[in-house]
Amino acid sequence: KASSAMVWQFPFWAVVLAIGSLRVRCILVDGGSSQARCEVPELGAGVAHTCLSKGVGESCWTYCQDGYVYIAERYICSRSAVGRPVLLPERRAIICEAVAAEAAAETSAAERRSSGGSAPGLLRRAQSTCSSPTTGDEYWDTCDGIEDGKTCTQMCSLGYESSTSSQHAVYSCSGGSLSLFSGETLDCQAKYCNDATLTYDATTENAAACYSMKTAETAVVTCNSGYLGTPTTCECQPIGAVLVGDIQCEPTTTTSSTTTTTTTTTTTS
């Protein structure tokens, strides 16, 4: 009877272990897929975003719709502890706050005046619009083309940070011109890349110039002494990683020649 019980127990545990191992393999295959995309979670009232169909490692922005105000927040498609793609805020989750009723009433009154006192249902929007406060790849904003009475947000692009205490600024559009509504005027500067992300073959490749680089900076990678190959470049990516181009360094071959001198001695008797 004891041997019979063992016969039944062995298949039971074997099935449990087999199911468990299959479950783990399914998670790894799904999470490791290069085609994995992040689903956009519920972000709350008044939030707009550019996060659809983002792959692992890609970033996107969330910002507030008309009638709401708050700083924009960057989100990054990352992998969870079990390897699944998940959309996470780089700093903190965005929370859009509704514009105060007083501010909304003031905007409505301004529109009524510009329309010549028409009924609310026939109000005309002001035709003037505002442009981005600062141009350049180091800045990101939602200000270009906004209409009078609207607010917009500006912050530094991925890979940049402001030297000011505030990392965002909210502007309001009035008469076709932007004015600072809250925060500080940004001064976005490139951030240093993480040198720990720099990978190369130190035996054959010379990538000394790739250290201490800032966003968008590039440097030349060459072959070490004793190796030959076409130089390539490294670049500091906005995500903070250093990317090194492909390079093939082959050992140099040296040819040595040996000269042998033969001396013949003749003796005459």
C-alpha positions in Angstrom: 0.0 0.0 0.0 2.8 2.4 0.8 4.4 1.8 -2.7 1.0 2.3 -4.3 0.6 5.7 -2.5 4.0 6.8 -3.8 2.9 5.9 -7.4 0.0 8.3 -7.1 1.9 11.1 -5.4 4.7 11.3 -8.0 2.5 12.2 -11.0 0.6 14.8 -8.9 3.8 16.7 -8.0 5.2 16.3 -11.5 2.1 17.9 -13.0 2.2 20.8 -10.5 5.9 21.5 -11.2 5.3 21.3 -15.0 2.4 23.8 -14.8 4.5 26.1 -12.7 7.5 26.1 -15.1 5.2 26.7 -18.1 3.7 29.7 -16.4 7.1 31.2 -15.7 8.2 30.7 -19.3 5.0 32.3 -20.6 5.7 35.5 -18.6 9.3 35.7 -19.8 8.4 35.3 -23.4 5.7 37.9 -23.2 7.8 40.4 -21.2 10.9 40.0 -23.4 9.2 40.6 -26.7 10.8 43.5 -28.6 7.3 44.3 -29.8 5.9 44.8 -26.3 3.8 48.0 -25.9 2.6 49.7 -22.8 -1.1 50.2 -22.2 -2.1 53.7 -21.1 -3.7 53.5 -17.6 -6.4 55.7 -16.3 -4.7 59.1 -15.8 -7.5 61.0 -14.2 -9.8 63.9 -15.1 -8.5 66.6 -17.5 -5.4 64.7 -18.6 -4.3 64.4 -22.2 -1.2 62.4 -23.4 1.0 61.3 -26.2 1.5 57.8 -24.8 -0.3 55.5 -27.3 1.6 52.5 -28.6 4.8 53.3 -26.8 7.4 50.5 -26.7 9.7 49.6 -23.8 12.3 52.4 -23.4 10.2 55.0 -25.1 8.9 58.1 -23.3 5.8 60.3 -23.7 4.1 63.3 -22.2 1.0 63.9 -20.1 -0.5 67.3 -19.9 -3.7 69.1 -18.9 -6.6 69.8 -21.2 -8.3 73.1 -21.5 -10.0 74.1 -18.2 -7.3 72.4 -16.1 -3.8 73.4 -15.1 -0.7 71.6 -13.7 2.8 70.9 -14.9 3.3 68.3 -17.6 4.8 65.0 -16.6 6.9 62.6 -18.6 6.1 58.9 -18.5 8.4 56.1 -19.6 7.4 52.6 -20.9 9.3 50.3 -18.6 9.3 46.6 -17.5 7.7 45.5 -14.3 9.3 43.0 -11.9 7.8 40.1 -13.9 8.9 41.6 -17.2 5.6 43.0 -18.4 5.6 46.5 -20.1 4.1 49.1 -17.8 3.8 52.9 -18.2 5.4 54.7 -15.2 5.9 58.4 -14.4 9.5 59.6 -14.5 9.1 61.8 -11.5 5.5 61.7 -10.2 2.0 61.0 -11.5 0.2 63.9 -13.1 -2.9 65.4 -11.4 -4.7 68.1 -13.3 -6.6 70.7 -11.3 -9.7 72.4 -12.7 -9.2 76.1 -13.3 -10.9 78.2 -10.6 -14.4 79.4 -11.3 -13.3 83.1 -11.0 -10.7 82.6 -13.7 -13.2 80.9 -16.0 -15.7 83.7 -15.4 -13.0 86.3 -16.2 -12.1 84.5 -19.5 -15.8 84.3 -20.4 -16.2 88.1 -19.7 -13.2 88.9 -21.9 -14.7 86.8 -24.7 -18.0 88.5 -24.4 -16.4 91.9 -24.6 -14.4 90.9 -27.7 -17.6 89.6 -29.3 -19.5 92.9 -28.8 -21.7 91.6 -26.0 -23.3 88.7 -27.9 -25.3 86.1 -26.1 -23.3 83.3 -24.5 -24.2 80.8 -27.1 -22.9 83.1 -29.8 -19.6 84.1 -28.3 -16.7 84.4 -30.6 -13.2 83.3 -29.6 -10.4 85.8 -29.9 -8.5 85.1 -33.1 -5.0 85.9 -31.7 -2.8 83.0 -30.7 0.5 82.6 -28.9 3.7 80.8 -29.8 6.1 78.8 -27.8 8.0 80.9 -25.3 11.4 79.4 -26.1 12.7 77.5 -29.1 15.3 74.7 -29.0 15.4 71.0 -28.5 16.1 71.4 -24.8 12.6 72.8 -24.2 9.1 71.1 -24.4 5.8 72.9 -24.1 2.1 72.9 -25.0 2.0 76.6 -25.8 2.3 76.8 -29.6 -1.0 78.0 -31.1 -3.0 78.4 -27.9 -5.7 81.0 -27.9 -6.2 84.0 -25.7 -7.3 83.2 -22.2 -5.6 79.7 -22.2 -2.7 78.5 -20.2 0.1 76.2 -21.2 3.0 74.4 -19.6 6.7 74.4 -20.4 9.4 72.1 -19.0 12.8 70.8 -20.1 13.0 68.0 -22.7 14.2 64.5 -21.8 17.9 64.7 -21.0 17.8 68.3 -19.9 17.2 70.1 -16.6 16.8 73.7 -15.5 19.3 75.5 -13.4 16.4 77.2 -11.6 14.7 75.9 -8.5 11.6 75.2 -10.5 11.6 72.6 -13.2 8.4 73.8 -14.9 6.6 77.1 -15.9 3.0 77.8 -16.6 2.2 80.6 -19.1 -1.0 82.4 -20.0 -1.9 83.8 -23.4 -3.3 87.3 -23.7 -3.4 89.5 -26.8 -1.2 87.1 -28.7 1.6 87.3 -26.1 2.6 84.8 -23.3 3.2 85.9 -19.8 4.5 83.8 -16.9 1.6 82.6 -14.9 3.4 80.4 -12.3 6.8 78.9 -11.8 10.1 80.4 -13.1 11.5 81.1 -16.5 13.4 77.9 -17.3 17.1 77.7 -18.3 17.4 74.1 -19.6 20.8 72.7 -19.7 22.0 69.3 -21.0 22.4 66.6 -18.3 25.4 64.2 -18.0 25.0 60.7 -19.2 25.5 57.7 -16.9 29.0 56.4 -17.6 28.0 53.0 -16.3 26.0 52.5 -19.4 29.1 52.7 -21.6 30.0 49.3 -22.9 32.9 48.5 -25.2 35.8 46.2 -25.6 38.6 47.9 -23.7 41.2 45.5 -25.0 40.7 46.6 -28.6 38.7 49.8 -28.5 39.6 53.3 -27.2 36.5 55.0 -25.9 38.1 57.4 -23.4 36.4 60.4 -25.1 33.0 58.9 -24.4 33.1 59.6 -20.7 31.5 62.6 -18.9 29.4 63.5 -22.0 26.2 65.5 -21.9 22.9 64.9 -23.8 23.4 65.0 -27.6 27.2 65.2 -27.4 29.2 62.8 -29.5 32.8 61.6 -29.5 35.1 59.4 -31.6 35.9 55.8 -30.7 39.1 54.4 -32.2 41.1 51.2 -32.0 43.8 50.7 -29.5 47.5 50.6 -30.4 48.2 47.2 -32.1 44.7 47.1 -33.7 43.3 48.5 -36.9 39.7 49.4 -37.8 37.4 52.2 -39.0 36.7 54.8 -36.2 33.1 55.1 -35.0 31.2 57.5 -32.7 29.5 57.4 -29.3 26.6 59.5 -28.4 24.9 60.6 -25.1 21.3 59.7 -25.5 18.5 61.7 -23.9 17.6 58.8 -21.7 21.0 59.1 -20.0 22.7 56.1 -21.7 25.8 56.3 -23.9 25.4 54.5 -27.3 28.6 53.3 -29.0 28.5 52.6 -32.8 29.8 49.3 -34.3 33.5 49.0 -34.7 35.7 46.1 -35.7 39.3 46.3 -34.5 41.6 43.6 -35.9 45.1 42.9 -34.6 47.8 44.4 -36.8 50.3 41.9 -38.4 54.1 42.6 -38.3 56.5 41.0 -40.8 60.1 40.5 -39.8 62.9 39.4 -42.0 66.2 37.8 -41.1 69.3 38.3 -43.2 72.0 35.6 -43.0 75.6 36.4 -44.0 77.9 33.6 -45.1 81.6 34.1 -45.0 83.9 31.9 -47.2 87.6 31.6 -46.3 90.0 30.4 -49.0 93.4 29.1 -48.0 96.2 29.1 -50.7 99.3 26.9 -50.2 
